[in-house]
Amino acid sequence: MKKTKLILLGAGKIGDAILNLLSHTGDYELTVADRDPKRMEYVVKAKFPNVKTVQADLSDASAVADLISGHDVTLSACPYFLTPVIAAAAKKAKSHYFDLTEDVESTRIVKQLADGADNAFVPQCGLAPGFISIVANDVASRFETLRDVNMRVGALPTYPSNALKYNLTWSTDGLINEYCNPCEAIVDGGLRETSPLEEMEHFSLDGIDYEAFNTSGGLGTLCESLAGKVQNLNYKTVRYPGHRDIIKMLVRDLQLGQLERRHILKEVMEASIPITKQDVVLVFVSVVGTREGRLEQETYAKKIYSQEVNGQLLSAIQLTTASGICAMVDLVVQGKLPNRGLVRQEQTKLADFLGNRFGRYYAA
């Protein structure tokens, strides 16, 4: 059977996990590109099977176009600000495009590129956006009418030990983006833009207290898909109590959320907050609506922990994010999702996703 030629752009924390999952299937002929020579050295030393490496400047449009040419699938695990360059190159090469970005503006560019394209554009894969939209849409589909769809996701250290009760587990750029950029929601049937770090709530699950508050990007395209069908739709990030107030002081009071000052916040966080692979991902979806004339509520709640995969310990956020995008790649390649134009996460059937060899990590 012919292998699918896939290029992975970005070999950071999540790229590492993607390589782990895809390389051991034997179904993909993989090329990984990154500008950091140390990351390329790591990939070589890790001895992932069926993988070759290329060091390249992924902000260089012509270089990216040359890299993508000839590949069936392009998978971006790069920061959101590289999305427009990579997506445009994928369209030119007619290579199916997948990314992990939570950034609303760059996703709008991807949607424009997807219009009339001969290849599939599948943005916002992973956990949130990503799997959370698949779950929410699946639960919502079992109601006759919808009142409330509440989506909550958190990637948290299993053993919090600092004032933030947090460790860095994925892209710091993406994290800051979520804390600083406007959020989307449906309120009383209308699309609204809401402020990040606001509308805080508290809840307990399995005897542990949490807080949740608005962050940007987690809804993906679900606002569009459920417009006119739901009264209230929102997404919030879950943290341990006290986290939001410290972040709000940093980004608002100290103005480190200003676009020109975010690099300072990134430097402070990366120099001070350790990474960890001892983490847990919390997924919580609550839907209220009518069934057979009665007002009902249905809730999906799941915790996913770090685990060893193919001899490598992957953090929970690495595993959930990487398995999410890898499952979407599989489903497009296998013909279970459209192979041209924009493909929304919520077009995926939950049963297909959880039945996939990568999606199964969410079902364990």
LINBELMO-V780270 format. One record per residue. N is the residue number from 1. PSI is psi in degrees with one decimal (999 if undefined). D_FIRST is the distance of its C-alpha to the first C-alpha in Angstrom with 2 decimals. Layout:
N,PSI,D_FIRST + N,PSI,D_FIRST
This chain:
1,134.3,0.00 + 2,134.5,3.80 + 3,146.7,6.38 + 4,126.4,9.42 + 5,118.5,12.44 + 6,134.1,15.31 + 7,129.0,18.90 + 8,120.9,21.33 + 9,112.7,24.94 + 10,119.7,27.38 + 11,40.1,27.22 + 12,-149.2,30.15 + 13,-46.1,30.57 + 14,-38.2,27.92 + 15,-38.5,25.52 + 16,-47.1,25.77 + 17,-36.7,24.72 + 18,-44.5,21.78 + 19,-43.6,20.48 + 20,-50.1,21.07 + 21,-49.0,19.10 + 22,-38.8,16.02 + 23,-30.6,15.74 + 24,-3.5,15.66 + 25,-31.0,12.66 + 26,-0.4,10.16 + 27,-10.8,8.25 + 28,134.7,10.61 + 29,109.3,11.89 + 30,136.8,15.54 + 31,133.7,18.79 + 32,133.7,22.00 + 33,140.4,25.30 + 34,152.9,28.82 + 35,-17.1,32.30 + 36,112.8,33.49 + 37,-28.8,33.09 + 38,-35.9,33.76 + 39,-37.7,30.72 + 40,-38.1,28.54 + 41,-40.7,30.28 + 42,-45.5,29.58 + 43,-42.2,25.80 + 44,-46.2,25.86 + 45,-31.7,28.13 + 46,-19.0,26.09 + 47,44.1,23.22 + 48,132.3,20.45 + 49,153.9,17.16 + 50,34.3,14.74 + 51,134.3,17.74 + 52,154.0,19.98 + 53,149.0,23.36 + 54,126.1,25.56 + 55,126.5,29.18 + 56,154.6,30.29 + 57,106.9,32.94 + 58,3.9,31.14 + 59,-5.4,34.34 + 60,109.1,34.15 + 61,-43.0,32.77 + 62,-38.1,32.01 + 63,-41.5,30.28 + 64,-41.1,28.10 + 65,-41.9,27.24 + 66,-40.2,26.21 + 67,-43.6,24.07 + 68,-30.4,22.17 + 69,129.7,21.66 + 70,-3.6,18.11 + 71,138.0,16.58 + 72,-33.7,14.87 + 73,135.9,16.77 + 74,126.1,20.21 + 75,116.2,21.61 + 76,118.6,25.34 + 77,35.0,27.01 + 78,165.3,30.08 + 79,154.0,33.62 + 80,-30.3,34.39 + 81,-10.0,36.40 + 82,-6.2,33.37 + 83,-48.9,31.61 + 84,-41.9,33.08 + 85,-46.8,32.06 + 86,-42.9,28.43 + 87,-40.2,28.04 + 88,-40.4,29.66 + 89,-37.2,27.38 + 90,-38.9,24.28 + 91,-43.3,25.82 + 92,-38.0,26.53 + 93,-3.6,22.97 + 94,43.0,21.62 + 95,129.5,19.62 + 96,130.5,19.47 + 97,132.5,22.31 + 98,141.5,23.07 + 99,175.4,26.20 + 100,5.6,28.47 + 101,143.5,31.82 + 102,-3.7,34.78 + 103,125.7,36.80 + 104,-44.5,38.10 + 105,-45.9,39.03 + 106,-30.4,35.77 + 107,-32.0,33.91 + 108,-36.9,36.25 + 109,-41.9,35.06 + 110,-41.8,31.40 + 111,-40.9,32.47 + 112,-42.4,34.20 + 113,-32.4,31.20 + 114,-22.7,29.03 + 115,115.0,31.49 + 116,10.0,30.02 + 117,151.1,26.91 + 118,-4.5,23.72 + 119,165.0,21.69 + 120,141.0,22.09 + 121,115.0,24.75 + 122,81.2,24.69 + 123,166.7,27.70 + 124,43.8,29.48 + 125,175.8,26.69 + 126,-131.3,27.47 + 127,-63.3,30.55 + 128,102.8,33.45 + 129,163.6,32.70 + 130,-115.4,29.44 + 131,-37.3,29.33 + 132,-35.7,33.08 + 133,-36.1,32.80 + 134,-45.7,30.19 + 135,-48.9,32.59 + 136,-43.7,35.69 + 137,-37.2,34.40 + 138,-47.6,33.28 + 139,-43.0,36.71 + 140,-32.9,38.54 + 141,-14.4,36.87 + 142,5.9,38.67 + 143,151.0,42.07 + 144,-45.3,44.07 + 145,154.1,45.70 + 146,133.6,45.10 + 147,-56.4,47.82 + 148,134.2,46.29 + 149,110.3,42.80 + 150,125.6,43.14 + 151,128.2,40.22 + 152,130.7,40.75 + 153,139.4,38.45 + 154,140.1,39.42 + 155,109.1,37.83 + 156,148.1,40.67 + 157,140.5,41.61 + 158,-32.0,42.10 + 159,76.8,45.26 + 160,135.0,46.94 + 161,3.0,49.62 + 162,177.1,50.74 + 163,-34.0,52.76 + 164,-17.6,49.73 + 165,48.4,48.12 + 166,149.1,44.87 + 167,154.0,42.43 + 168,125.3,40.04 + 169,-7.7,36.48 + 170,-158.7,34.69 + 171,122.4,35.55 + 172,-36.7,39.34 + 173,-45.5,39.23 + 174,-39.0,37.50 + 175,-48.0,39.99 + 176,-39.6,42.97 + 177,-45.7,41.59 + 178,-36.8,41.50 + 179,-20.1,45.06 + 180,-24.2,46.54 + 181,156.0,45.04 + 182,153.0,46.12 + 183,156.4,44.44 + 184,149.4,43.62 + 185,161.7,44.85 + 186,122.5,46.09 + 187,122.4,49.73 + 188,39.0,51.78 + 189,-5.9,49.25 + 190,146.1,49.20 + 191,129.9,46.80 + 192,151.2,48.49 + 193,125.9,48.03 + 194,163.2,49.11 + 195,139.5,50.03 + 196,154.0,47.89 + 197,8.1,49.43 + 198,179.7,51.62 + 199,49.0,51.99 + 200,144.2,51.64 + 201,161.5,51.49 + 202,143.2,51.60 + 203,166.3,49.98 + 204,145.3,49.30 + 205,125.7,46.28 + 206,35.3,46.44 + 207,5.3,49.81 + 208,134.5,48.68 + 209,140.5,50.23 + 210,161.3,48.22 + 211,155.7,49.02 + 212,143.9,46.94 + 213,162.5,47.58 + 214,134.6,46.20 + 215,161.6,43.52 + 216,141.7,41.65 + 217,-15.1,38.18 + 218,-21.6,37.14 + 219,-18.7,37.25 + 220,-128.8,34.57 + 221,12.9,34.81 + 222,-29.8,36.22 + 223,-42.1,39.72 + 224,-42.9,38.61 + 225,-34.3,36.65 + 226,4.9,39.59 + 227,132.1,42.40 + 228,-3.8,44.99 + 229,-17.8,43.63 + 230,144.9,44.85 + 231,-43.0,48.24 + 232,128.4,47.21 + 233,126.1,43.89 + 234,160.7,43.73 + 235,136.1,41.74 + 236,147.9,43.31 + 237,140.3,42.28 + 238,134.0,43.42 + 239,169.0,45.33 + 240,150.2,47.93 + 241,136.3,51.50 + 242,-19.5,53.13 + 243,-48.8,50.07 + 244,-42.2,50.59 + 245,-38.6,54.21 + 246,-44.8,53.47 + 247,-41.1,50.65 + 248,-37.7,52.96 + 249,-41.5,55.67 + 250,-49.1,53.37 + 251,-25.8,51.88 + 252,-62.0,55.01 + 253,-44.3,58.14 + 254,-1.5,57.03 + 255,30.9,55.15 + 256,-3.2,52.04 + 257,-8.8,50.02 + 258,138.8,51.31 + 259,-42.1,48.51 + 260,-6.6,50.25 + 261,0.4,50.87 + 262,-26.7,47.54 + 263,-29.9,46.67 + 264,-45.2,49.68 + 265,-40.9,48.44 + 266,-45.5,45.04 + 267,-43.0,46.81 + 268,-46.1,49.08 + 269,-45.7,46.33 + 270,-25.4,44.02 + 271,-18.0,47.04 + 272,-29.9,48.43 + 273,116.6,45.82 + 274,156.2,43.55 + 275,165.0,39.88 + 276,151.8,38.88 + 277,4.9,35.92 + 278,81.8,38.23 + 279,172.9,37.84 + 280,139.4,37.31 + 281,128.4,35.85 + 282,125.3,37.90 + 283,124.7,36.65 + 284,120.4,39.39 + 285,129.0,39.46 + 286,127.5,42.55 + 287,131.6,42.94 + 288,132.5,46.27 + 289,-168.4,46.69 + 290,141.8,47.91 + 291,124.0,46.58 + 292,38.8,48.75 + 293,1.0,51.56 + 294,142.8,51.61 + 295,120.9,50.92 + 296,160.3,48.24 + 297,137.7,46.31 + 298,135.7,42.85 + 299,138.6,41.54 + 300,124.8,38.20 + 301,134.2,38.67 + 302,139.3,36.24 + 303,134.1,36.52 + 304,130.1,33.58 + 305,163.9,34.35 + 306,149.8,32.87 + 307,164.6,30.72 + 308,130.3,28.76 + 309,123.5,24.98 + 310,40.2,22.97 + 311,5.0,26.36 + 312,131.4,27.54 + 313,120.1,30.29 + 314,134.2,29.47 + 315,162.3,32.36 + 316,-39.5,32.30 + 317,-35.7,32.16 + 318,-49.3,29.30 + 319,-46.6,27.31 + 320,-40.3,28.17 + 321,-47.5,27.68 + 322,-43.5,24.36 + 323,-31.6,22.91 + 324,-48.2,24.27 + 325,-35.3,22.53 + 326,-37.9,19.18 + 327,-41.3,19.37 + 328,-38.6,20.17 + 329,-50.0,17.21 + 330,-47.3,14.90 + 331,-34.6,17.02 + 332,-46.9,16.90 + 333,-36.6,13.15 + 334,-2.4,12.93 + 335,14.7,15.78 + 336,-7.2,18.48 + 337,158.1,20.53 + 338,148.4,21.55 + 339,17.2,19.57 + 340,152.2,22.81 + 341,-171.6,26.24 + 342,129.8,27.65 + 343,117.2,25.99 + 344,148.4,28.57 + 345,-41.0,27.94 + 346,-4.2,29.99 + 347,-15.2,27.75 + 348,132.0,25.46 + 349,132.2,26.32 + 350,-39.1,27.44 + 351,-39.9,25.87 + 352,-41.8,22.38 + 353,-50.8,23.01 + 354,-23.8,24.44 + 355,-8.6,21.79 + 356,153.3,19.05 + 357,-25.0,18.06 + 358,-41.6,19.96 + 359,-20.0,22.64 + 360,-21.0,23.66 + 361,-22.7,25.72 + 362,-20.9,28.12 + 363,-16.1,28.51 + 364,999,29.30
